[in-house]
Amino acid sequence: MAYFIFTNNSDNVSGTTYRIAENESDLNNLNITQSVYKIIEDSQSNFNLVKYGTKWIEKYIDNTITYIDQNVSFNDKNKLQNGINKFKQAIKEFTDNNPNHPLFDRWNNYYNQLNNLNLDSISYPLNKSLEQYFNDLGQPSFNILQLP
């Protein structure tokens, strides 16, 4: 089962998604105190829809999550580069502050994968998320909401 982590006591409030975890191990390795968040279990297929940018989490009511369709598109190299730079900055902050974290290698490797991506080899507009792009190439792919 996958897990979606929300701000606690925010039923029916949009924009309260904090993190997502693909499995219990990832959930337990998030740098959070679980008791202060609303954690909802959901299917792997819904997790993948969010991870790959097909759906976005709108809100939750009780233990039911409302998803909305999302269309991801990068019109040019600069827009993709800006998104990658923000993601790399967040990963760098995590790896700099958590060198002994169990998921350090995963995120350090992903940082290097992002850093080594040749943006000139991509056809624009790129009408999919970066996560879906990597998945289509058979490469590791992570959503920023999975970052501990």
C-alpha positions as CSV (number, residue, x, y, z in Angstrom):
1,M,0.0,0.0,0.0
2,A,1.0,3.6,-0.7
3,Y,0.6,6.4,1.8
4,F,-0.4,10.0,1.4
5,I,0.6,12.4,4.2
6,F,-1.5,15.6,4.8
7,T,-1.6,18.4,7.3
8,N,-3.6,17.1,10.2
9,N,-7.1,18.4,10.9
10,S,-7.5,19.7,7.3
11,D,-10.5,17.8,6.1
12,N,-11.9,19.2,2.9
13,V,-9.1,21.8,2.6
14,S,-7.2,22.0,-0.7
15,G,-3.5,22.1,-0.8
16,T,-2.7,20.2,2.4
17,T,-0.6,17.4,0.9
18,Y,2.7,17.2,2.7
19,R,4.4,14.0,1.4
20,I,3.8,10.7,-0.4
21,A,5.4,7.4,0.4
22,E,5.3,4.4,-1.9
23,N,5.4,1.8,0.9
24,E,5.7,1.4,4.6
25,S,9.5,1.5,4.6
26,D,9.5,4.8,2.8
27,L,6.9,6.1,5.2
28,N,8.9,5.1,8.2
29,N,12.0,6.8,6.7
30,L,10.3,10.2,6.2
31,N,11.7,12.8,8.5
32,I,8.3,13.3,10.2
33,T,6.6,12.6,13.5
34,Q,3.7,10.6,12.0
35,S,1.3,11.3,14.9
36,V,1.1,15.0,13.9
37,Y,0.0,14.2,10.3
38,K,-3.1,12.7,8.7
39,I,-1.8,9.6,6.9
40,I,-4.1,7.8,4.4
41,E,-3.4,4.5,2.7
42,D,-4.3,4.2,-0.9
43,S,-3.6,2.1,-3.9
44,Q,-0.3,1.8,-5.8
45,S,-2.1,2.8,-8.9
46,N,-3.3,6.1,-7.3
47,F,0.2,6.6,-6.0
48,N,1.6,6.2,-9.5
49,L,-0.9,8.7,-11.0
50,V,0.4,11.3,-8.5
51,K,4.1,10.3,-8.8
52,Y,4.1,10.6,-12.6
53,G,2.1,13.8,-12.7
54,T,-1.2,12.5,-14.2
55,K,-3.2,13.4,-11.1
56,W,-2.8,15.9,-8.4
57,I,-4.2,15.6,-4.9
58,E,-6.9,18.1,-4.3
59,K,-7.9,17.3,-0.7
60,Y,-9.0,14.6,1.7
61,I,-12.3,14.1,3.5
62,D,-12.1,11.5,6.3
63,N,-10.0,8.8,4.7
64,T,-11.0,9.5,1.1
65,I,-8.6,11.4,-1.2
66,T,-9.9,13.6,-4.1
67,Y,-7.7,13.6,-7.1
68,I,-7.8,16.0,-10.1
69,D,-6.4,15.6,-13.6
70,Q,-3.2,17.4,-14.2
71,N,-1.5,18.2,-17.5
72,V,2.2,18.7,-17.3
73,S,4.0,20.3,-20.1
74,F,7.4,22.0,-20.5
75,N,7.3,24.4,-23.5
76,D,11.0,24.8,-23.6
77,K,14.3,23.8,-22.1
78,N,14.4,26.8,-19.7
79,K,11.1,25.8,-18.0
80,L,12.3,22.3,-17.5
81,Q,15.7,23.5,-16.2
82,N,14.0,25.8,-13.7
83,G,11.9,22.8,-12.4
84,I,15.0,20.6,-12.2
85,N,16.9,23.3,-10.4
86,K,14.2,23.6,-7.7
87,F,14.1,19.8,-7.3
88,K,17.9,19.6,-7.1
89,Q,18.0,22.3,-4.5
90,A,15.6,20.4,-2.3
91,I,17.5,17.2,-2.7
92,K,20.8,18.9,-1.9
93,E,19.4,20.4,1.3
94,F,18.2,16.9,2.3
95,T,21.6,15.2,1.5
96,D,23.7,17.9,3.1
97,N,21.6,17.7,6.3
98,N,21.1,13.9,6.4
99,P,24.4,12.1,5.4
100,N,23.5,9.0,7.5
101,H,19.8,8.8,6.4
102,P,18.8,5.3,5.1
103,L,17.6,6.9,1.8
104,F,20.7,9.1,1.3
105,D,22.1,7.0,-1.6
106,R,18.7,7.0,-3.4
107,W,18.5,10.7,-3.3
108,N,22.2,11.4,-3.9
109,N,22.0,9.2,-7.0
110,Y,18.8,10.9,-8.2
111,Y,20.5,14.3,-7.7
112,N,23.3,13.1,-10.0
113,Q,20.8,11.7,-12.5
114,L,19.1,15.1,-12.7
115,N,22.5,16.9,-12.9
116,N,23.6,14.7,-15.8
117,L,20.4,15.0,-17.8
118,N,21.1,16.4,-21.3
119,L,18.2,18.8,-21.8
120,D,19.2,19.4,-25.4
121,S,18.4,15.7,-26.2
122,I,14.7,16.3,-25.3
123,S,12.1,17.3,-27.8
124,Y,10.0,20.3,-26.7
125,P,7.4,20.8,-25.8
126,L,7.7,17.9,-23.3
127,N,4.1,17.0,-22.6
128,K,4.8,14.8,-19.6
129,S,6.3,15.2,-16.2
130,L,10.0,14.6,-15.7
131,E,9.1,11.6,-13.5
132,Q,7.1,10.1,-16.4
133,Y,10.0,10.9,-18.8
134,F,12.5,9.0,-16.7
135,N,10.1,6.2,-16.2
136,D,9.6,5.9,-19.9
137,L,13.3,5.6,-20.3
138,G,13.5,2.9,-17.6
139,Q,15.4,5.1,-15.3
140,P,14.7,5.7,-11.6
141,S,12.0,8.3,-11.0
142,F,10.9,10.1,-7.9
143,N,8.4,12.9,-7.1
144,I,9.5,15.8,-4.9
145,L,6.7,14.8,-2.5
146,Q,8.7,11.6,-1.8
147,L,11.7,13.5,-0.5
148,P,12.2,12.9,3.3
